[in-house]
Amino acid sequence: MKQHIAQHTAPKIDSRWTDALNHVRQNVSEQQFDTWFGSIRYNAFDEQNRSLYVQVPSAYVYEYIEEHYVNLLAQALLKAFGFRVRLFYDVLTDKENGLAQTVEGDESEESVSTVPKATRQRAYAGGMEEGEPVPFDSQLNPRQTFSNYIEGDSNKLPRSVGLSIAEHPQTAQFNPMFIYGPSGCGKTHLINAIGMRTRQLYPEKRVLYVSANLFQVQFSNARIKNTFNDFIHFYQSIDMLIVDDVQEWGAKTQETFFHIFNHLFRNGKRIILASDRPPVELQGMNERLITRFSCGLIAELEKPNVQLCVDILNSKIRRDGLSIPEEVVQFIAETANGSVRDLQGVINSLLAYSVVYNSRIDMRLAERVIKRAVKVDDRPLTVDEILEKVCHHFGVQQTGVCGKSRKRDFVVPRQLAMYFTSRLTRMPASRIGRLIGGRDHSTVIHSVSQIEKRLQVDGSFAEEVHSIENSFRLKC
């Protein structure tokens, strides 16, 4: 691990960096420049390696610049320096004693140093002198590692197996590993983490991440340019091939991948695949491929529950050096529909609003932002949905809850169903009573009162009720 410590003495700023910033300033508003570029600090420029080192105050600023201004920044650097530049960011997360620590090749959550993927690719694509060897680019996202992939009930098995594969890639067990789950549940992060950990432990191995769509584009280009053999030989040279979104492949691409898969599998190479559905549900997929996808380990990633969402949010908040009230974190976790992507989007939006409008992050801002960042299901709940959730939670039948039995096993779920219907719908008590067992309005009012009294004195019961209410908010 290589380390670099930035001392108190400010480095002499290269005039070319100043010229690059001036070019950026001319192409953005003054507010945008002050918000996203004003906090960047020049560290050094290595003439021999054509590497520029700058410092940013948080991972969020780096990520935002990479997402929204990377092309402008690359253009500015090319114009100012006269040649392509490799840009390294030092993300300052430890401000104690005025020191900023940069770490290369480490998964530490406390400090990160990275060459942004988009910038690195431009540096290697046409920016090298003729005759120089082209470095092998794994296409992995250096920010998606096991250190920031939070474990929970929904991902415990895939995460555990994935880490084992990364640490022991030479074993034949669980090959291939096929990961599937709905959009936003963390599949891409997990398969990137497997690749990153493998590269860290076995730097000599050729690890490649590729989306199914990019593989298909490369395949088509190889046929058009008559470089098909080079294309095949390249993929057959990979030690660990990681393919995302395999459900998107067409027939001709499948046939080519079938031969690549067979070659890698026979030679003991690792294959990691990700999809939004299990192999048996891949419509239009070649049966021979489905058989091979199913011969290793098929691991499902489920949407994270509320507690895992809270843990993911708190991890990102700590990593970005943010301060967000606990009630806001809980609200976001309960409203983001179990999508990790939505969670990250809400946090990024909150910080952007907070920075641009100079406002603190509170519930009012969170409610305003989440309407724009997350698709919230505003369809009103029905009594049937409430009964189904409550009965499922207590493991009882709806016929018993809606019947005349006075057993406690049915009375508590019945009272809770009336309580939730009263709170979460606009139905009058008389209609609620009729729909839940044909009772009158006084029974509903009494049931709601009983639940409210118990909530005030029974903490564990209050947590149980809160958990059921969260399940309504996360309904599909």
C-alpha positions, 0 to 999 in steps of 0.5 A: 500500500502506497501512502502520501501525506499532504502537509500544512505547507500549500504546494505551488500551484501549476499555472496550467491547473489555474488555466483549466479552472478558468476554462471551466468557469467560463462554461458554468454559472458562478454558483456552480463553479463555487459549489463544485470547483471552488473547494478543489485544492491543487496538490501536485503534477507529475510530469513524467507520468502526466498525473495530476493530483487534486484534493476534494472535501468529500466523496460526494463532491468527487462523485458529483463532478464525475457524473455531471462535469467530467467531460468539461473537466477533461476538455479543460485539462487537455486544453491547458496541458496540451496532452491527456492527463491522468487525474487523481482525487484525494478525498479528504475525510480525516481533517484532524491536524490538517492532514489529508491521507491518500491510500492507493489499493486499499478498501479502507472506508476512512480514506479513498484515492482513485483514478475516476473510471471515465477519466482513466479510460480517456487517458488510455484511449489514444492518449499514450505515446505510440509503442507504449503498452496499453494497461489492462483496464478491469472496468471495475468501479473502485468505489464499490467494495465489500467495505461499503457493501453493508450486510443484512438478511436480504444479502447475507448468503450472496455476500458471504459466498462472493467474498469467499470466491474473491479470496479463493478464486482458484477453487472450482466450487460455486462456479459460475456464480449467478446472482439475481434480484430486482433493480436497485437491490445491490447486484452491481455493487456486489459483483464489483466488490468481488472483482475488486477484492480479487484484484487486491489479493491477486493483482496478477489475475486478469479480472474484467467487469463488463455489462451484457450490452457492452459485450454485445456492442463489442461483439458487433464491432468485432464482426464489422471490423473483421477482428472477431478472432481478437475479440474471442482471444481477449475474452478467453484470456480473462481469469475472472469474467464478471458480466452484468445484466445477462438478460439483455443478450440477443441470439448471436451474442449468446452463441459467442458467449457460449463458446467463451463460457465453455473455454473459461469453465474448462480451464478453471477460470471464474465466471460471475453473472448477474441478472434481474431474474433467475436462469429458468426465467430468462426468456429467449435465452439459449437452453445450453446457456441456461444449463451452464448458468445453473450448474454452479450457485444461483443466489438471490438478492432481495430488496433490503428491509427497513433496518438494512436501509437505515444501515446503508444510509448511515454508512454513506452518511459517515463516509461522506461526512454528512450530518442528517438527523435520525428521524430523517434517516428513518423516514428515507429508509421507510419511503425508498421502496427498498431500493439501494439506488433510490437511497443513494439518490435521495442522500445525493439530492439532499446534500445538493439542495442543502449546499445550493440553498444553504439550508439544513437537512431536516424532515421538511427538506427530506419530504420535499426531495423524496417526492422528486427522487423516489416513486412513492406509491400514493394509491390508498390502502384497502381493508383487504390489504391491511387485513392481509398484512396483519394476519400474515404478521400474526400467522392467523387466518382472515376468517378467524379475525373477521369471525366472532371468536374472542380468543386473544390470537384473533382479538389483537389482530382484529383490533390492529386491523381496525386501528390501521384502517382508521389511521391509514384510510378515510373510512368512517368507523361504521364502514370499517366495522362492516368490512371487518366482521360486520361490527358496529362503529362503537366496536371500531372506536373501542378497538382503536382506543385499546391499541392507542393505550397499549402503545403508550405503555408497551414498548415492544408492542409499539415496535411491532406495530411500527414494523407492520406500518412500515410494511404498508409503506413498502408495499409493491 
